[in-house]
Amino acid sequence: MPTDGTSQPPASSGSSASPREAYQRVKRTPDLPAPEAVKMRMAPIAAIGTLLWAVALVLTQIFREDLADAGREWWGACALTGVVIGLLGTAGMAVADRRHFRRSKREPEQQ
């Protein structure tokens, strides 16, 4: 860091090393094997969240008048939005899970 108060890095010393080579030069930790990836289905988690939003939607409809009196009638719209986005997310996670687990079943056969 220069002492003249600027935050600019010092000028290049003419080294043409790539960032990867520079990293390998200064790396101080040994190479460790990568941990196994956690294989977990995400669609059930998204479905549970959607179910919770659906319960909130039902409750906001049951207590609609009380919420309107308190100025919180927007809670129903919020819960409905959570259900709609949750359904889209659950569908997306189901597709992603299908692709992920189909790929992980094929990988051991190819080795």
N, CA, C and O atoms as CSV, one atom per row, in Angstrom:
chain,resi,resn,atom,element,x,y,z
A,1,MET,N,N,0.849,-1.170,0.000
A,1,MET,CA,C,0.000,0.000,0.000
A,1,MET,C,C,0.889,1.225,0.000
A,1,MET,O,O,1.781,1.352,0.839
A,2,PRO,N,N,0.654,2.113,-0.923
A,2,PRO,CA,C,1.492,3.311,-0.957
A,2,PRO,C,C,1.218,4.207,0.247
A,2,PRO,O,O,0.118,4.224,0.800
A,3,THR,N,N,2.235,4.937,0.628
A,3,THR,CA,C,2.103,5.813,1.793
A,3,THR,C,C,1.691,7.230,1.413
A,3,THR,O,O,1.603,8.099,2.280
A,4,ASP,N,N,1.436,7.477,0.113
A,4,ASP,CA,C,1.066,8.830,-0.292
A,4,ASP,C,C,-0.422,9.122,-0.156
A,4,ASP,O,O,-0.877,10.186,-0.578
A,5,GLY,N,N,-1.186,8.208,0.419
A,5,GLY,CA,C,-2.598,8.441,0.671
A,5,GLY,C,C,-3.517,7.953,-0.436
A,5,GLY,O,O,-4.737,8.037,-0.300
A,6,THR,N,N,-2.962,7.448,-1.522
A,6,THR,CA,C,-3.817,6.935,-2.597
A,6,THR,C,C,-4.112,5.464,-2.329
A,6,THR,O,O,-3.374,4.778,-1.623
A,7,SER,N,N,-5.198,5.010,-2.907
A,7,SER,CA,C,-5.558,3.604,-2.696
A,7,SER,C,C,-5.275,2.765,-3.930
A,7,SER,O,O,-5.745,1.632,-4.038
A,8,GLN,N,N,-4.500,3.324,-4.869
A,8,GLN,CA,C,-4.184,2.589,-6.079
A,8,GLN,C,C,-3.093,1.555,-5.793
A,8,GLN,O,O,-2.181,1.812,-5.007
A,9,PRO,N,N,-3.189,0.382,-6.436
A,9,PRO,CA,C,-2.123,-0.609,-6.249
A,9,PRO,C,C,-0.842,-0.131,-6.926
A,9,PRO,O,O,-0.893,0.708,-7.825
A,10,PRO,N,N,0.281,-0.647,-6.509
A,10,PRO,CA,C,1.541,-0.242,-7.134
A,10,PRO,C,C,1.554,-0.650,-8.605
A,10,PRO,O,O,0.833,-1.563,-9.010
A,11,ALA,N,N,2.364,0.021,-9.388
A,11,ALA,CA,C,2.459,-0.268,-10.821
A,11,ALA,C,C,2.988,-1.678,-11.023
A,11,ALA,O,O,3.746,-2.208,-10.210
A,12,SER,N,N,2.566,-2.263,-12.127
A,12,SER,CA,C,2.978,-3.629,-12.446
A,12,SER,C,C,4.485,-3.694,-12.618
A,12,SER,O,O,5.102,-2.770,-13.149
A,13,SER,N,N,5.067,-4.781,-12.171
A,13,SER,CA,C,6.514,-4.931,-12.274
A,13,SER,C,C,6.899,-5.619,-13.572
A,13,SER,O,O,8.041,-6.052,-13.727
A,14,GLY,N,N,5.954,-5.727,-14.513
A,14,GLY,CA,C,6.288,-6.331,-15.789
A,14,GLY,C,C,6.024,-7.827,-15.821
A,14,GLY,O,O,6.309,-8.468,-16.833
A,15,SER,N,N,5.495,-8.401,-14.763
A,15,SER,CA,C,5.226,-9.827,-14.735
A,15,SER,C,C,4.052,-10.137,-15.646
A,15,SER,O,O,3.030,-9.452,-15.615
A,16,SER,N,N,4.204,-11.166,-16.451
A,16,SER,CA,C,3.132,-11.554,-17.359
A,16,SER,C,C,2.442,-12.825,-16.868
A,16,SER,O,O,1.807,-13.528,-17.654
A,17,ALA,N,N,2.560,-13.119,-15.588
A,17,ALA,CA,C,1.943,-14.327,-15.036
A,17,ALA,C,C,0.430,-14.175,-15.031
A,17,ALA,O,O,-0.098,-13.096,-14.762
A,18,SER,N,N,-0.254,-15.260,-15.330
A,18,SER,CA,C,-1.709,-15.229,-15.290
A,18,SER,C,C,-2.166,-15.227,-13.832
A,18,SER,O,O,-1.396,-15.596,-12.945
A,19,PRO,N,N,-3.387,-14.823,-13.580
A,19,PRO,CA,C,-3.878,-14.838,-12.192
A,19,PRO,C,C,-3.793,-16.228,-11.555
A,19,PRO,O,O,-3.513,-16.347,-10.362
A,20,ARG,N,N,-4.035,-17.276,-12.345
A,20,ARG,CA,C,-3.942,-18.637,-11.806
A,20,ARG,C,C,-2.515,-18.960,-11.378
A,20,ARG,O,O,-2.301,-19.548,-10.318
A,21,GLU,N,N,-1.541,-18.576,-12.198
A,21,GLU,CA,C,-0.141,-18.832,-11.847
A,21,GLU,C,C,0.257,-18.045,-10.609
A,21,GLU,O,O,0.966,-18.555,-9.742
A,22,ALA,N,N,-0.200,-16.806,-10.528
A,22,ALA,CA,C,0.108,-15.987,-9.359
A,22,ALA,C,C,-0.512,-16.588,-8.108
A,22,ALA,O,O,0.106,-16.589,-7.043
A,23,TYR,N,N,-1.716,-17.092,-8.232
A,23,TYR,CA,C,-2.371,-17.718,-7.085
A,23,TYR,C,C,-1.603,-18.963,-6.641
A,23,TYR,O,O,-1.402,-19.176,-5.446
A,24,GLN,N,N,-1.181,-19.772,-7.586
A,24,GLN,CA,C,-0.440,-20.983,-7.234
A,24,GLN,C,C,0.881,-20.639,-6.546
A,24,GLN,O,O,1.346,-21.382,-5.682
A,25,ARG,N,N,1.488,-19.504,-6.933
A,25,ARG,CA,C,2.750,-19.096,-6.330
A,25,ARG,C,C,2.600,-18.707,-4.873
A,25,ARG,O,O,3.474,-18.996,-4.056
A,26,VAL,N,N,1.486,-18.046,-4.540
A,26,VAL,CA,C,1.336,-17.539,-3.183
A,26,VAL,C,C,0.431,-18.411,-2.309
A,26,VAL,O,O,0.271,-18.133,-1.121
A,27,LYS,N,N,-0.156,-19.450,-2.875
A,27,LYS,CA,C,-1.051,-20.304,-2.107
A,27,LYS,C,C,-0.260,-21.010,-1.003
A,27,LYS,O,O,0.825,-21.542,-1.237
A,28,ARG,N,N,-0.822,-21.000,0.189
A,28,ARG,CA,C,-0.085,-21.556,1.319
A,28,ARG,C,C,-0.703,-22.838,1.870
A,28,ARG,O,O,-0.072,-23.522,2.675
A,29,THR,N,N,-1.908,-23.174,1.460
A,29,THR,CA,C,-2.536,-24.384,1.989
A,29,THR,C,C,-2.402,-25.518,0.991
A,29,THR,O,O,-2.429,-25.286,-0.217
A,30,PRO,N,N,-2.258,-26.732,1.476
A,30,PRO,CA,C,-2.153,-27.868,0.554
A,30,PRO,C,C,-3.502,-28.137,-0.123
A,30,PRO,O,O,-4.550,-27.742,0.387
A,31,ASP,N,N,-3.462,-28.800,-1.256
A,31,ASP,CA,C,-4.696,-29.169,-1.935
A,31,ASP,C,C,-5.421,-30.231,-1.131
A,31,ASP,O,O,-4.852,-31.272,-0.804
A,32,LEU,N,N,-6.665,-29.966,-0.820
A,32,LEU,CA,C,-7.485,-30.911,-0.081
A,32,LEU,C,C,-8.572,-31.429,-1.003
A,32,LEU,O,O,-9.025,-30.700,-1.885
A,33,PRO,N,N,-9.000,-32.669,-0.823
A,33,PRO,CA,C,-10.069,-33.176,-1.677
A,33,PRO,C,C,-11.372,-32.433,-1.395
A,33,PRO,O,O,-11.642,-32.037,-0.261
A,34,ALA,N,N,-12.163,-32.255,-2.425
A,34,ALA,CA,C,-13.445,-31.568,-2.270
A,34,ALA,C,C,-14.417,-32.474,-1.514
A,34,ALA,O,O,-14.434,-33.684,-1.742
A,35,PRO,N,N,-15.212,-31.915,-0.636
A,35,PRO,CA,C,-16.178,-32.739,0.079
A,35,PRO,C,C,-17.275,-33.234,-0.864
A,35,PRO,O,O,-17.543,-32.617,-1.895
A,36,GLU,N,N,-17.893,-34.332,-0.507
A,36,GLU,CA,C,-19.008,-34.852,-1.295
A,36,GLU,C,C,-20.154,-33.864,-1.262
A,36,GLU,O,O,-20.438,-33.263,-0.225
A,37,ALA,N,N,-20.802,-33.699,-2.380
A,37,ALA,CA,C,-21.960,-32.803,-2.442
A,37,ALA,C,C,-23.125,-33.442,-1.684
A,37,ALA,O,O,-23.318,-34.657,-1.722
A,38,VAL,N,N,-23.880,-32.614,-1.009
A,38,VAL,CA,C,-25.054,-33.099,-0.300
A,38,VAL,C,C,-26.143,-33.341,-1.337
A,38,VAL,O,O,-26.491,-32.446,-2.106
A,39,LYS,N,N,-26.673,-34.551,-1.350
A,39,LYS,CA,C,-27.725,-34.876,-2.304
A,39,LYS,C,C,-29.047,-34.815,-1.562
A,39,LYS,O,O,-29.367,-35.672,-0.738
A,40,MET,N,N,-29.797,-33.782,-1.877
A,40,MET,CA,C,-31.030,-33.528,-1.151
A,40,MET,C,C,-32.075,-33.008,-2.119
A,40,MET,O,O,-31.787,-32.133,-2.936
A,41,ARG,N,N,-33.263,-33.531,-2.035
A,41,ARG,CA,C,-34.344,-33.067,-2.907
A,41,ARG,C,C,-34.882,-31.742,-2.364
A,41,ARG,O,O,-35.136,-31.608,-1.167
A,42,MET,N,N,-35.052,-30.769,-3.257
A,42,MET,CA,C,-35.491,-29.438,-2.861
A,42,MET,C,C,-36.992,-29.240,-3.037
A,42,MET,O,O,-37.576,-28.377,-2.381
A,43,ALA,N,N,-37.633,-30.024,-3.912
A,43,ALA,CA,C,-39.066,-29.847,-4.167
A,43,ALA,C,C,-39.905,-30.020,-2.901
A,43,ALA,O,O,-40.832,-29.236,-2.696
A,44,PRO,N,N,-39.628,-31.012,-2.033
A,44,PRO,CA,C,-40.435,-31.116,-0.811
A,44,PRO,C,C,-40.304,-29.892,0.103
A,44,PRO,O,O,-41.265,-29.516,0.774
A,45,ILE,N,N,-39.140,-29.279,0.130
A,45,ILE,CA,C,-38.946,-28.090,0.963
A,45,ILE,C,C,-39.788,-26.944,0.416
A,45,ILE,O,O,-40.440,-26.227,1.176
A,46,ALA,N,N,-39.771,-26.773,-0.909
A,46,ALA,CA,C,-40.588,-25.725,-1.523
A,46,ALA,C,C,-42.072,-26.020,-1.327
A,46,ALA,O,O,-42.862,-25.099,-1.121
A,47,ALA,N,N,-42.458,-27.291,-1.390
A,47,ALA,CA,C,-43.868,-27.659,-1.199
A,47,ALA,C,C,-44.329,-27.361,0.224
A,47,ALA,O,O,-45.459,-26.917,0.427
A,48,ILE,N,N,-43.477,-27.598,1.199
A,48,ILE,CA,C,-43.836,-27.302,2.592
A,48,ILE,C,C,-44.029,-25.793,2.772
A,48,ILE,O,O,-44.967,-25.361,3.442
A,49,GLY,N,N,-43.154,-25.007,2.182
A,49,GLY,CA,C,-43.300,-23.556,2.254
A,49,GLY,C,C,-44.593,-23.088,1.597
A,49,GLY,O,O,-45.271,-22.198,2.110
A,50,THR,N,N,-44.927,-23.687,0.468
A,50,THR,CA,C,-46.167,-23.341,-0.221
A,50,THR,C,C,-47.372,-23.721,0.632
A,50,THR,O,O,-48.352,-22.980,0.702
A,51,LEU,N,N,-47.293,-24.871,1.274
A,51,LEU,CA,C,-48.384,-25.306,2.153
A,51,LEU,C,C,-48.574,-24.324,3.308
A,51,LEU,O,O,-49.706,-24.018,3.682
A,52,LEU,N,N,-47.485,-23.837,3.867
A,52,LEU,CA,C,-47.589,-22.852,4.950
A,52,LEU,C,C,-48.244,-21.563,4.461
A,52,LEU,O,O,-49.041,-20.963,5.183
A,53,TRP,N,N,-47.915,-21.130,3.234
A,53,TRP,CA,C,-48.570,-19.949,2.678
A,53,TRP,C,C,-50.053,-20.206,2.453
A,53,TRP,O,O,-50.878,-19.313,2.649
A,54,ALA,N,N,-50.396,-21.436,2.038
A,54,ALA,CA,C,-51.807,-21.768,1.836
A,54,ALA,C,C,-52.574,-21.721,3.161
A,54,ALA,O,O,-53.710,-21.249,3.204
A,55,VAL,N,N,-51.963,-22.205,4.226
A,55,VAL,CA,C,-52.591,-22.126,5.555
A,55,VAL,C,C,-52.784,-20.659,5.941
A,55,VAL,O,O,-53.828,-20.287,6.478
A,56,ALA,N,N,-51.781,-19.833,5.669
A,56,ALA,CA,C,-51.903,-18.398,5.968
A,56,ALA,C,C,-53.030,-17.765,5.154
A,56,ALA,O,O,-53.752,-16.902,5.653
A,57,LEU,N,N,-53.178,-18.196,3.896
A,57,LEU,CA,C,-54.251,-17.666,3.057
A,57,LEU,C,C,-55.621,-18.028,3.619
A,57,LEU,O,O,-56.524,-17.193,3.655
A,58,VAL,N,N,-55.772,-19.278,4.060
A,58,VAL,CA,C,-57.043,-19.703,4.652
A,58,VAL,C,C,-57.322,-18.897,5.920
A,58,VAL,O,O,-58.450,-18.453,6.134
A,59,LEU,N,N,-56.325,-18.709,6.744
A,59,LEU,CA,C,-56.516,-17.949,7.982
A,59,LEU,C,C,-56.869,-16.491,7.704
A,59,LEU,O,O,-57.686,-15.904,8.413
A,60,THR,N,N,-56.260,-15.908,6.677
A,60,THR,CA,C,-56.600,-14.519,6.365
A,60,THR,C,C,-58.023,-14.398,5.845
A,60,THR,O,O,-58.660,-13.357,6.007
A,61,GLN,N,N,-58.525,-15.457,5.221
A,61,GLN,CA,C,-59.913,-15.411,4.754
A,61,GLN,C,C,-60.883,-15.607,5.917
A,61,GLN,O,O,-61.964,-15.017,5.935
A,62,ILE,N,N,-60.498,-16.430,6.877
A,62,ILE,CA,C,-61.345,-16.631,8.059
A,62,ILE,C,C,-61.443,-15.336,8.866
A,62,ILE,O,O,-62.525,-14.975,9.329
A,63,PHE,N,N,-60.327,-14.640,9.037
A,63,PHE,CA,C,-60.277,-13.433,9.852
A,63,PHE,C,C,-60.252,-12.168,8.997
A,63,PHE,O,O,-59.683,-11.157,9.408
A,64,ARG,N,N,-60.859,-12.214,7.820
A,64,ARG,CA,C,-60.812,-11.096,6.879
A,64,ARG,C,C,-61.366,-9.801,7.477
A,64,ARG,O,O,-60.764,-8.739,7.317
A,65,GLU,N,N,-62.493,-9.883,8.154
A,65,GLU,CA,C,-63.109,-8.668,8.716
A,65,GLU,C,C,-62.251,-8.053,9.821
A,65,GLU,O,O,-62.086,-6.835,9.885
A,66,ASP,N,N,-61.708,-8.910,10.689
A,66,ASP,CA,C,-60.840,-8.401,11.754
A,66,ASP,C,C,-59.585,-7.747,11.174
A,66,ASP,O,O,-59.137,-6.710,11.663
A,67,LEU,N,N,-59.025,-8.356,10.134
A,67,LEU,CA,C,-57.836,-7.785,9.512
A,67,LEU,C,C,-58.160,-6.451,8.836
A,67,LEU,O,O,-57.365,-5.512,8.894
A,68,ALA,N,N,-59.331,-6.371,8.195
A,68,ALA,CA,C,-59.729,-5.119,7.542
A,68,ALA,C,C,-59.923,-4.013,8.570
A,68,ALA,O,O,-59.545,-2.867,8.327
A,69,ASP,N,N,-60.513,-4.348,9.724
A,69,ASP,CA,C,-60.696,-3.349,10.776
A,69,ASP,C,C,-59.360,-2.836,11.307
A,69,ASP,O,O,-59.248,-1.679,11.711
A,70,ALA,N,N,-58.351,-3.700,11.304
A,70,ALA,CA,C,-57.031,-3.311,11.807
A,70,ALA,C,C,-56.157,-2.689,10.715
A,70,ALA,O,O,-55.017,-2.307,10.974
A,71,GLY,N,N,-56.697,-2.588,9.484
A,71,GLY,CA,C,-55.907,-2.013,8.395
A,71,GLY,C,C,-54.905,-2.983,7.801
A,71,GLY,O,O,-53.910,-2.568,7.207
A,72,ARG,N,N,-55.159,-4.259,7.956
A,72,ARG,CA,C,-54.221,-5.270,7.457
A,72,ARG,C,C,-54.873,-6.200,6.432
A,72,ARG,O,O,-54.560,-7.390,6.385
A,73,GLU,N,N,-55.765,-5.668,5.625
A,73,GLU,CA,C,-56.423,-6.504,4.626
A,73,GLU,C,C,-55.452,-6.965,3.541
A,73,GLU,O,O,-55.749,-7.910,2.812
A,74,TRP,N,N,-54.323,-6.326,3.428
A,74,TRP,CA,C,-53.312,-6.706,2.446
A,74,TRP,C,C,-52.642,-8.041,2.786
A,74,TRP,O,O,-51.974,-8.623,1.931
A,75,TRP,N,N,-52.804,-8.532,4.004
A,75,TRP,CA,C,-52.205,-9.811,4.381
A,75,TRP,C,C,-52.722,-10.942,3.502
A,75,TRP,O,O,-51.975,-11.867,3.180
A,76,GLY,N,N,-53.982,-10.878,3.114
A,76,GLY,CA,C,-54.541,-11.915,2.235
A,76,GLY,C,C,-53.854,-11.919,0.879
A,76,GLY,O,O,-53.533,-12.979,0.343
A,77,ALA,N,N,-53.628,-10.734,0.326
A,77,ALA,CA,C,-52.932,-10.637,-0.960
A,77,ALA,C,C,-51.494,-11.136,-0.846
A,77,ALA,O,O,-50.963,-11.753,-1.769
A,78,CYS,N,N,-50.886,-10.863,0.278
A,78,CYS,CA,C,-49.514,-11.338,0.509
A,78,CYS,C,C,-49.477,-12.863,0.559
A,78,CYS,O,O,-48.596,-13.487,-0.032
A,79,ALA,N,N,-50.437,-13.459,1.266
A,79,ALA,CA,C,-50.487,-14.914,1.362
A,79,ALA,C,C,-50.781,-15.541,-0.006
A,79,ALA,O,O,-50.197,-16.567,-0.354
A,80,LEU,N,N,-51.680,-14.933,-0.778
A,80,LEU,CA,C,-51.984,-15.438,-2.115
A,80,LEU,C,C,-50.751,-15.369,-3.013
A,80,LEU,O,O,-50.483,-16.294,-3.781
A,81,THR,N,N,-50.016,-14.289,-2.914
A,81,THR,CA,C,-48.777,-14.158,-3.680
A,81,THR,C,C,-47.774,-15.236,-3.266
A,81,THR,O,O,-47.086,-15.804,-4.115
A,82,GLY,N,N,-47.692,-15.515,-1.973
A,82,GLY,CA,C,-46.798,-16.574,-1.501
A,82,GLY,C,C,-47.184,-17.936,-2.053
A,82,GLY,O,O,-46.315,-18.739,-2.391
A,83,VAL,N,N,-48.482,-18.202,-2.148
A,83,VAL,CA,C,-48.941,-19.481,-2.701
A,83,VAL,C,C,-48.573,-19.576,-4.180
A,83,VAL,O,O,-48.060,-20.602,-4.626
A,84,VAL,N,N,-48.833,-18.512,-4.941
A,84,VAL,CA,C,-48.549,-18.544,-6.378
A,84,VAL,C,C,-47.055,-18.707,-6.642
A,84,VAL,O,O,-46.646,-19.544,-7.447
A,85,ILE,N,N,-46.250,-17.907,-5.962
A,85,ILE,CA,C,-44.795,-18.021,-6.144
A,85,ILE,C,C,-44.303,-19.377,-5.642
A,85,ILE,O,O,-43.392,-19.959,-6.230
A,86,GLY,N,N,-44.895,-19.882,-4.566
A,86,GLY,CA,C,-44.517,-21.196,-4.056
A,86,GLY,C,C,-44.827,-22.313,-5.038
A,86,GLY,O,O,-44.042,-23.250,-5.182
A,87,LEU,N,N,-45.968,-22.220,-5.714
A,87,LEU,CA,C,-46.300,-23.233,-6.723
A,87,LEU,C,C,-45.301,-23.198,-7.878
A,87,LEU,O,O,-44.862,-24.241,-8.361
A,88,LEU,N,N,-44.948,-21.988,-8.314
A,88,LEU,CA,C,-43.942,-21.869,-9.378
A,88,LEU,C,C,-42.585,-22.411,-8.913
A,88,LEU,O,O,-41.902,-23.119,-9.653
A,89,GLY,N,N,-42.213,-22.072,-7.691
A,89,GLY,CA,C,-40.943,-22.559,-7.154
A,89,GLY,C,C,-40.919,-24.057,-6.966
A,89,GLY,O,O,-39.901,-24.699,-7.224
A,90,THR,N,N,-42.033,-24.628,-6.518
A,90,THR,CA,C,-42.100,-26.080,-6.338
A,90,THR,C,C,-41.966,-26.781,-7.690
A,90,THR,O,O,-41.267,-27.788,-7.803
A,91,ALA,N,N,-42.632,-26.252,-8.708
A,91,ALA,CA,C,-42.516,-26.836,-10.049
A,91,ALA,C,C,-41.078,-26.740,-10.557
A,91,ALA,O,O,-40.545,-27.697,-11.117
A,92,GLY,N,N,-40.461,-25.589,-10.358
A,92,GLY,CA,C,-39.075,-25.429,-10.779
A,92,GLY,C,C,-38.123,-26.349,-10.039
A,92,GLY,O,O,-37.208,-26.912,-10.640
A,93,MET,N,N,-38.330,-26.506,-8.750
A,93,MET,CA,C,-37.477,-27.404,-7.971
A,93,MET,C,C,-37.693,-28.868,-8.359
A,93,MET,O,O,-36.752,-29.661,-8.330
A,94,ALA,N,N,-38.931,-29.230,-8.722
A,94,ALA,CA,C,-39.199,-30.601,-9.162
A,94,ALA,C,C,-38.439,-30.906,-10.447
A,94,ALA,O,O,-37.874,-31.990,-10.594
A,95,VAL,N,N,-38.422,-29.956,-11.372
A,95,VAL,CA,C,-37.668,-30.140,-12.621
A,95,VAL,C,C,-36.169,-30.223,-12.324
A,95,VAL,O,O,-35.473,-31.084,-12.863
A,96,ALA,N,N,-35.681,-29.336,-11.474
A,96,ALA,CA,C,-34.254,-29.345,-11.129
A,96,ALA,C,C,-33.864,-30.641,-10.410
A,96,ALA,O,O,-32.804,-31.205,-10.679
A,97,ASP,N,N,-34.715,-31.107,-9.506
A,97,ASP,CA,C,-34.432,-32.362,-8.807
A,97,ASP,C,C,-34.377,-33.529,-9.790
A,97,ASP,O,O,-33.491,-34.381,-9.711
A,98,ARG,N,N,-35.331,-33.557,-10.712
A,98,ARG,CA,C,-35.362,-34.648,-11.686
A,98,ARG,C,C,-34.078,-34.656,-12.509
A,98,ARG,O,O,-33.485,-35.713,-12.724
A,99,ARG,N,N,-33.647,-33.481,-12.969
A,99,ARG,CA,C,-32.410,-33.404,-13.753
A,99,ARG,C,C,-31.196,-33.792,-12.918
A,99,ARG,O,O,-30.329,-34.535,-13.377
A,100,HIS,N,N,-31.141,-33.285,-11.690
A,100,HIS,CA,C,-29.979,-33.542,-10.831
A,100,HIS,C,C,-29.852,-35.027,-10.497
A,100,HIS,O,O,-28.766,-35.596,-10.607
A,101,PHE,N,N,-30.948,-35.653,-10.092
A,101,PHE,CA,C,-30.859,-37.045,-9.673
A,101,PHE,C,C,-30.755,-37.984,-10.856
A,101,PHE,O,O,-30.221,-39.084,-10.715
A,102,ARG,N,N,-31.248,-37.586,-12.021
A,102,ARG,CA,C,-31.053,-38.406,-13.218
A,102,ARG,C,C,-29.585,-38.383,-13.600
A,102,ARG,O,O,-29.029,-39.416,-13.973
A,103,ARG,N,N,-28.946,-37.221,-13.514
A,103,ARG,CA,C,-27.527,-37.086,-13.842
A,103,ARG,C,C,-26.667,-37.858,-12.853
A,103,ARG,O,O,-25.712,-38.520,-13.261
A,104,SER,N,N,-26.982,-37.792,-11.556
A,104,SER,CA,C,-26.163,-38.462,-10.557
A,104,SER,C,C,-26.282,-39.975,-10.648
A,104,SER,O,O,-25.377,-40.684,-10.208
A,105,LYS,N,N,-27.378,-40.492,-11.209
A,105,LYS,CA,C,-27.499,-41.939,-11.396
A,105,LYS,C,C,-26.646,-42.402,-12.569
A,105,LYS,O,O,-26.137,-43.523,-12.560
A,106,ARG,N,N,-26.485,-41.542,-13.589
A,106,ARG,CA,C,-25.704,-41.914,-14.768
A,106,ARG,C,C,-24.200,-41.827,-14.526
A,106,ARG,O,O,-23.444,-42.590,-15.128
A,107,GLU,N,N,-23.750,-40.931,-13.673
A,107,GLU,CA,C,-22.314,-40.698,-13.497
A,107,GLU,C,C,-21.522,-41.936,-13.082
A,107,GLU,O,O,-20.460,-42.160,-13.665
A,108,PRO,N,N,-21.956,-42.768,-12.111
A,108,PRO,CA,C,-21.163,-43.939,-11.765
A,108,PRO,C,C,-21.037,-44.927,-12.905
A,108,PRO,O,O,-20.027,-45.628,-12.983
A,109,GLU,N,N,-22.027,-45.018,-13.803
A,109,GLU,CA,C,-21.958,-45.954,-14.910
A,109,GLU,C,C,-20.923,-45.551,-15.927
A,109,GLU,O,O,-20.320,-46.414,-16.566
A,110,GLN,N,N,-20.695,-44.239,-16.098
A,110,GLN,CA,C,-19.766,-43.754,-17.103
A,110,GLN,C,C,-18.320,-43.917,-16.671
A,110,GLN,O,O,-17.426,-43.849,-17.514
A,111,GLN,N,N,-18.063,-44.125,-15.415
A,111,GLN,CA,C,-16.663,-44.216,-14.947
A,111,GLN,C,C,-16.093,-45.543,-15.153
A,111,GLN,O,O,-14.933,-45.776,-14.814
